[in-house]
Amino acid sequence: MSENHFNMNDLSPTTQKVLYRLRDWKKRREWWKKAKFIFDILSLVLMLSIIWKVSHQLEQAQNISQFYSVLFSRGVQNAVVILIPTLIVWKFVNMKYKEYDDDYEVLRKEIIDRADELWFHFPEDWSNRQDALKYIDKEFGVNLFYKKK
């Protein structure tokens, strides 16, 4: 059977469920990875803008009172009020991404470790194993040939 004509319905129901669950975990992991990237960039831009604004205004400060007036100016306060919730959400998104990434990797490695149970239990599954692994790698981007990490 070639990989072009492979059908997931050729596998046992248990193997199908495990592979579909892995695919779903991969989708969730990718979604949180994109959210993490967005909040990484947003947090970086906000922090750099605060640093730039403060440093630009501090060049004009002559004494310590002007220094404090720059630090507690309305623009810096507004930026910090926006930055703090952004950093809280950034931390949450990073935590969720790490959670989904770890869960995905554990499930992927478990499938590799328990290949005998998934593929040897039903002889027809073992004959389709190579085509199934190629199909899953090509369609879903999930490598079940070997452990990477």
N, C-alpha and C positions, 0 to 999 in steps of 0.2 A: 504494500500500500504506500503510495507516495504521499508526501506531506501536503500536496495540493488538494488531495481528495480526502484528507483526514476529517473525521467527524467526531465531535466530543461524545455523541450518543453511542459510539462504539465501545466506550469504556463502561465499567461497572458503575452503578449509582453512587457507591461510596467514594470511588476515585473521582467521579464527576463533582460531587459535593465539595471534596477537599480542594480540588483545583479551582472551582468557582469561588470558594471562600478565599483562596490565596489571591485570585484576581481582584476580588473586592477589596482586600486589604491593601493591595498594590495601588488601586485607584485612590483610596483614602490617603495613603501615604503620599502620593503625588499631589493631591489637593492641598494637604497641609504643608508640603514642601514649597508650593507656589505661594501660599499665604505667608510662610516664614520669610521667603525672599522679599515679598512686598513690604512686610513690616521691618525687615532688616534695612532696606533702602530708606523707608520713611523715617525710621529712627535715626539713621545716620545723617540724613538731610537736615532733620530738625536740630540735632546736636551741633552739626557744623554751622548751621545758620545762627544758632545762639552764640557759639564761640566767635563767629565772624562779627556779629553785631556788637558783642561786648568788647572785643579787641579793637574794632574800628572806633567805637566811642571812647575807649580808654586812652587812645592816643591823644585825645583832646583834654583829658583830665589833668589838672595841675596839682591837686592836693587830695588828701584822703577823703574829704567830704564829697568831692566830685566823683571819686571812685565809687563810693557807696551810692551816690545818686544814679550813676550809670547802671550799677548792678540791680538796683531796685526800681528802675524805670518801668513805665507801663509796657513797653514793647518786650522787654526781657521777661517780665512777669507773665504776659500773655503767652509767650513762647514756652515758658516752663509749665504753665497750666495745660498746654496742649501736649507737651513732651511727657509729662508724668503718666497720664492715662495711656499714651502710646507705648511707653516702656512697659507698663503693666500688661497690656494686650500682647506686646512683643514677647514677653516672658511666657505668657500663657500659650501663645502659638508655638514657641520653641519647645515647650514642655509637651504639647500635644503631638507635634511632629516627631519628637524623640520617642514618645510612647508608641505611635503607629509604626515608626521605623523599626523599633525593637520587636514589636509584635509580628510584623511582616517577616523580619529576618528569622525569628524563632520558628515561625510556621514553615517558612521555606526550608530551613535547615532540618526541621522535623520531617518534612516530606522526603528530603534526600536521605536522611538516616533510616527512615522506615520504608524505603522503596520496596523491600521484600514483602512487606505486608500489603502495600498498595498494588504492586504489580504482579507478585507471584501468587496471590490468593486466587486469582482467576487467570487461567492460562491464556485466554484470549486477550487479556489486558497486557500481558508480558509481550505478546507478539506486536502489539500496537504501541508499546512504551516509547520506542525511539521516535516514531512519528508523532506521538503525543507531545513529547518533550520539545521536538523541533517546532511543532505548531504553537505550543504555549510560549516558547521563546520568541517566535516570530510575531504572533498576534498580540500578546500581552506584555512582552518584554520581561518575562520572568524566567530566569535561568535556573533550571533544575538539574543541570548536568553535574555541577560541582559547587561546593561551598566557596564563597569568595572571602568572607571575613573570618 
